[in-house]
Amino acid sequence: MRKLLVLFALLAPVAAHAHAMLDHASPAVGSTVAAAPKEVVLSFTAKLEPKFSSVEVRNAKGTSVNAGPASANGTEMRVSLKPLPAGTYKVIWRVLSVDTHRTNGSFTFRVGP
């Protein structure tokens, strides 16, 4: 029994990191940028399945401002953007990691002074 508890304690941190969670983004989560970005780049904690992962950027009216489809490579996902006027934008992501765990989330960034 004790060996099982030790084994579980050693494996638990590995299982906790199996999901692809957002590590960092550009523009940064909650940031204000002076110049409108040409793309959004998301970095995750695990490799992604590109065909089953997506990111959409929406303006304050809820309209997509993606200039094309998102692409994923390894742990990184990116999407090109249409020219953005000043305002607040919401990034919505849904990913499937290579170990078949789904995660999703959203954040905002602002363009302007």
TAQUI-V26573 format. One record per residue. N is the residue number from 1. RES is the residue in three letters. PHI is phi in radians with two decimals (999 if undefined). Layout:
n={N | N}
res={RES | RES}
phi={PHI | PHI}
This chain:
n={1 | 2 | 3 | 4 | 5 | 6 | 7 | 8 | 9 | 10 | 11 | 12 | 13 | 14 | 15 | 16 | 17 | 18 | 19 | 20 | 21 | 22 | 23 | 24 | 25 | 26 | 27 | 28 | 29 | 30 | 31 | 32 | 33 | 34 | 35 | 36 | 37 | 38 | 39 | 40 | 41 | 42 | 43 | 44 | 45 | 46 | 47 | 48 | 49 | 50 | 51 | 52 | 53 | 54 | 55 | 56 | 57 | 58 | 59 | 60 | 61 | 62 | 63 | 64 | 65 | 66 | 67 | 68 | 69 | 70 | 71 | 72 | 73 | 74 | 75 | 76 | 77 | 78 | 79 | 80 | 81 | 82 | 83 | 84 | 85 | 86 | 87 | 88 | 89 | 90 | 91 | 92 | 93 | 94 | 95 | 96 | 97 | 98 | 99 | 100 | 101 | 102 | 103 | 104 | 105 | 106 | 107 | 108 | 109 | 110 | 111 | 112 | 113}
res={MET | ARG | LYS | LEU | LEU | VAL | LEU | PHE | ALA | LEU | LEU | ALA | PRO | VAL | ALA | ALA | HIS | ALA | HIS | ALA | MET | LEU | ASP | HIS | ALA | SER | PRO | ALA | VAL | GLY | SER | THR | VAL | ALA | ALA | ALA | PRO | LYS | GLU | VAL | VAL | LEU | SER | PHE | THR | ALA | LYS | LEU | GLU | PRO | LYS | PHE | SER | SER | VAL | GLU | VAL | ARG | ASN | ALA | LYS | GLY | THR | SER | VAL | ASN | ALA | GLY | PRO | ALA | SER | ALA | ASN | GLY | THR | GLU | MET | ARG | VAL | SER | LEU | LYS | PRO | LEU | PRO | ALA | GLY | THR | TYR | LYS | VAL | ILE | TRP | ARG | VAL | LEU | SER | VAL | ASP | THR | HIS | ARG | THR | ASN | GLY | SER | PHE | THR | PHE | ARG | VAL | GLY | PRO}
phi={999 | -1.11 | -1.12 | -1.13 | -1.13 | -1.14 | -1.08 | -1.08 | -1.10 | -1.29 | -1.51 | -1.00 | -1.08 | -1.13 | -1.14 | -1.18 | -1.68 | -1.28 | -1.40 | -1.44 | -1.87 | -1.13 | -1.62 | -2.81 | -2.47 | -2.34 | -1.07 | -1.19 | -0.98 | 1.29 | -1.47 | -2.06 | -2.02 | -1.28 | -1.85 | -1.13 | -1.26 | -1.57 | -2.72 | -1.97 | -2.12 | -2.01 | -2.01 | -1.98 | -1.51 | -2.56 | -1.15 | -1.86 | -1.62 | -0.97 | -1.17 | -2.06 | -2.20 | -2.58 | -2.52 | -2.32 | -1.98 | -2.15 | -1.44 | -1.10 | -1.50 | 1.56 | -1.47 | -1.14 | -2.01 | -1.13 | -1.60 | -3.14 | -1.25 | -1.31 | -2.27 | -2.25 | -2.58 | 1.18 | -1.79 | -1.99 | -2.30 | -2.52 | -2.50 | -1.35 | -2.06 | -1.19 | -1.02 | -1.87 | -1.35 | -1.00 | 2.68 | -1.84 | -2.20 | -1.94 | -1.78 | -2.05 | -2.15 | -2.42 | -2.32 | -2.11 | -1.40 | -1.10 | -1.63 | 1.28 | -1.62 | -1.70 | -2.44 | -2.70 | -3.13 | -2.69 | -2.76 | -2.10 | -2.48 | -2.18 | -1.89 | 2.51 | -1.25}
